Amino acid sequence: MEEHIKKAAPKITTDLRRDYVAVPEVIRKASGIVINGKRFRSLIFTTDIAIIMNNDADAVIAVYPFTPHPAIINGITTVASMPVLAGVGGGLTHGHRSSNIALFAEAHGCIGVVLNAPTPLDTIKEVNEVVDVPIIWTVVSEFTDIQEKLDAGVDILNISGAANTAHIVREVRKHYPELPIIATGGPTVESIIETIEAGANAITYTPPSNGQLFSKKMKKYRHQEEQDAENAEQA
């Protein structure tokens, strides 16, 4: 048998896309989750259309602290060049509205729909009846009855427990060794590695805000003008 040779992938970055948001390379250590033949390991957690157009994540997880709206899903799926997991309710929004928005999300190409932690079982079941894409349910603590959510139609867990995330992942993995798990990786390489080693298959990454990114660029521009002025004086 020939020895498998792993080759580095050639990289091409065009002039106008050099400043894209790069997710931490360590996320590639995760196994990934395959949905309908497409594998994703890294998910960028944002609804900022400019950032969605300029990043190298495998997918977008588009959830936000307001009631879900079709216009937001339409805007995100219009500009996204990667798969989208769309928030469709659970906190403020339940029942028919969640199932209708879930169907809208599927019709606009989303590969999965996300329900938040407070989602009633009846809403999970209703969404499960109308969509063909996987249902992702958000876990915020270790005190949740996960089995009842799975029985209602949940396919993937999205664990978001702040500093407790890796612990929750580890506890869930003890009881569900094959269950697909997405989890927040935290702010450091070490916390991402810990979360992956705890059993997460994919990692969500929160990018810098648009304001932070723009501040960095403006600082660069100011420094360049200072350099140009010094060079002019010396000339």
MINU-483750 format. One line per 4 residues: their letters; for each residue x, y, z of C-alpha. Coordinates in Angstrom, 3 decimals, decimal comma. Layout:
N
a	X/Y/Z  ... $
***
This chain:
235
meeh	0,000/0,000/0,000  1,347/3,407/-0,965  2,124/5,733/1,899  -0,392/8,549/2,148 $
ikka	1,300/11,875/1,446  -0,326/14,987/2,842  0,452/18,020/0,734  0,000/21,642/1,654 $
apki	-2,910/23,272/-0,153  -1,950/26,143/-2,455  -3,364/29,476/-1,270  -4,491/32,343/-3,454 $
ttdl	-5,578/35,651/-1,956  -6,581/38,458/-4,279  -5,445/42,050/-3,688  -8,808/43,302/-2,437 $
rrdy	-9,458/40,365/-0,074  -6,178/40,405/1,893  -7,813/41,736/5,062  -10,358/38,955/5,525 $
vavp	-11,169/37,680/9,022  -9,304/34,417/9,589  -10,635/31,916/12,109  -8,004/30,340/14,398 $
evir	-6,077/27,638/12,524  -6,337/25,287/15,506  -10,062/24,785/14,792  -9,021/22,552/11,896 $
kasg	-8,123/19,926/14,503  -11,848/19,333/15,077  -13,443/16,374/13,301  -16,138/18,510/11,719 $
ivin	-19,799/17,775/11,065  -20,971/16,637/7,638  -24,398/17,856/6,535  -25,592/16,498/3,209 $
gkrf	-22,032/15,872/2,058  -20,516/19,180/3,208  -18,126/19,190/6,179  -17,712/22,159/8,463 $
rsli	-15,394/22,620/11,421  -15,405/26,394/11,924  -18,473/28,598/12,219  -18,237/32,360/12,388 $
fttd	-20,739/33,828/14,835  -21,934/37,065/13,269  -24,777/38,760/11,431  -22,539/41,544/10,096 $
iaii	-22,868/41,311/6,330  -19,462/42,895/5,698  -17,755/40,304/7,913  -19,819/37,486/6,398 $
mnnd	-18,469/38,481/2,981  -14,865/38,596/4,214  -13,907/35,560/6,281  -12,547/32,044/5,821 $
adav	-14,893/30,080/8,100  -16,620/26,948/6,856  -20,088/28,255/7,761  -21,974/31,141/9,361 $
iavy	-24,075/30,736/12,496  -26,493/33,657/12,286  -28,268/34,020/15,613  -29,040/37,316/17,339 $
pftp	-30,836/38,673/20,447  -33,971/39,817/18,596  -36,965/38,020/17,180  -35,936/36,272/13,924 $
hpai	-37,002/38,014/10,741  -37,081/36,778/7,123  -35,439/40,003/5,902  -32,373/39,288/8,018 $
ingi	-32,128/35,720/6,736  -32,568/36,976/3,171  -29,798/39,549/3,588  -27,358/37,051/5,070 $
ttva	-27,980/34,279/2,537  -27,724/36,792/-0,312  -24,125/37,735/0,540  -22,806/34,551/2,189 $
smpv	-20,491/32,425/0,066  -20,536/29,614/2,637  -23,334/27,593/4,279  -25,583/29,370/6,786 $
lagv	-27,154/28,106/10,003  -30,001/30,493/10,766  -31,603/31,316/14,082  -35,372/30,816/13,909 $
gggl	-36,536/31,373/17,483  -36,787/29,859/20,906  -36,569/32,849/23,202  -39,039/35,510/22,042 $
thgh	-40,422/33,525/19,127  -42,251/30,182/19,299  -44,795/28,033/17,506  -46,047/28,799/14,014 $
rssn	-43,791/31,826/13,583  -40,675/29,740/14,289  -41,751/26,970/11,929  -42,617/29,476/9,184 $
ialf	-39,271/31,236/9,519  -37,502/27,847/9,551  -39,178/26,915/6,276  -38,210/30,315/4,852 $
aeah	-34,597/29,727/5,928  -34,522/26,333/4,240  -36,009/27,812/1,066  -33,181/30,382/1,045 $
gcig	-30,488/27,726/1,193  -29,700/27,505/4,906  -28,227/24,103/5,770  -29,614/24,120/9,303 $
vvln	-31,877/26,056/11,658  -30,981/27,061/15,221  -33,401/27,133/18,150  -32,444/28,825/21,397 $
aptp	-32,381/27,256/24,856  -35,898/28,245/26,028  -37,601/26,653/23,000  -40,716/24,676/24,044 $
ldti	-40,850/21,033/22,974  -43,982/21,727/20,918  -42,072/24,281/18,844  -39,217/21,858/18,213 $
kevn	-41,723/19,255/17,039  -43,511/21,777/14,815  -40,275/22,912/13,175  -39,261/19,277/12,715 $
evvd	-42,494/18,616/10,831  -41,930/21,328/8,222  -38,191/21,375/7,464  -35,814/18,822/6,005 $
vpii	-32,642/20,524/7,250  -31,123/19,616/10,649  -32,396/21,320/13,783  -29,646/22,721/16,022 $
wtvv	-30,579/23,405/19,625  -28,572/25,630/21,960  -27,463/24,250/25,334  -26,537/26,837/27,974 $
seft	-26,044/24,686/31,072  -25,416/21,127/32,185  -28,824/20,929/33,874  -30,790/20,518/30,659 $
diqe	-32,784/17,425/29,712  -31,109/16,767/26,383  -32,885/13,510/25,636  -36,325/15,120/25,480 $
klda	-34,990/17,632/22,955  -33,547/14,847/20,816  -36,826/12,948/21,000  -38,643/16,081/19,825 $
gvdi	-36,475/16,331/16,689  -33,167/18,026/17,539  -30,262/16,726/15,417  -27,249/18,775/16,578 $
lnis	-26,355/20,480/19,854  -24,874/23,967/19,991  -23,227/24,255/23,407  -22,729/27,795/24,649 $
gaan	-21,883/27,758/28,328  -19,338/30,598/28,519  -16,350/29,507/30,643  -18,198/26,268/31,450 $
tahi	-18,536/25,179/27,817  -15,776/22,554/27,728  -17,134/20,962/30,911  -20,658/20,774/29,466 $
vrev	-19,319/19,265/26,234  -17,410/16,657/28,231  -20,476/15,710/30,280  -22,734/15,478/27,220 $
rkhy	-20,179/13,393/25,353  -20,145/10,801/28,153  -23,806/10,020/27,484  -23,952/10,702/23,729 $
pelp	-20,682/9,547/22,109  -21,933/9,951/18,523  -24,084/13,077/18,823  -22,927/16,020/16,641 $
iiat	-21,793/18,885/18,865  -21,026/22,491/17,977  -19,510/24,558/20,801  -18,113/27,996/21,474 $
ggpt	-14,336/27,840/21,549  -13,598/30,760/23,822  -11,060/33,554/23,385  -7,773/31,613/23,311 $
vesi	-6,096/28,805/21,409  -5,927/26,856/24,667  -9,670/27,136/25,304  -10,426/26,048/21,729 $
ieti	-8,180/23,000/22,073  -9,783/22,127/25,413  -13,261/22,320/23,868  -12,261/20,124/20,930 $
eaga	-10,603/17,580/23,214  -13,744/17,575/25,378  -15,653/16,286/22,356  -16,832/19,213/20,202 $
nait	-17,004/18,402/16,490  -17,183/22,026/15,340  -16,275/25,363/16,901  -17,983/28,744/16,765 $
ytpp	-15,682/31,751/16,567  -16,733/35,284/17,487  -14,808/37,722/15,264  -13,731/41,248/16,212 $
sngq	-16,476/43,814/15,697  -16,634/45,994/12,606  -15,577/48,935/14,794  -12,524/47,102/16,127 $
lfsk	-11,451/46,052/12,651  -11,921/49,566/11,281  -9,983/51,080/14,199  -7,056/48,795/13,396 $
kmkk	-7,145/49,824/9,746  -7,326/53,536/10,571  -4,301/53,160/12,856  -2,461/51,578/9,935 $
yrhq	-3,448/54,458/7,640  -2,270/57,070/10,168  1,059/55,293/10,564  1,481/55,168/6,793 $
eeqd	0,875/58,931/6,479  3,443/59,591/9,204  5,975/57,447/7,349  5,217/59,213/4,076 $
aena	5,687/62,612/5,737  9,046/61,560/7,259  10,237/60,215/3,928  9,228/63,464/2,206 $
eqa	11,197/65,522/4,744  14,276/63,369/4,307  14,051/63,690/0,543 $
***
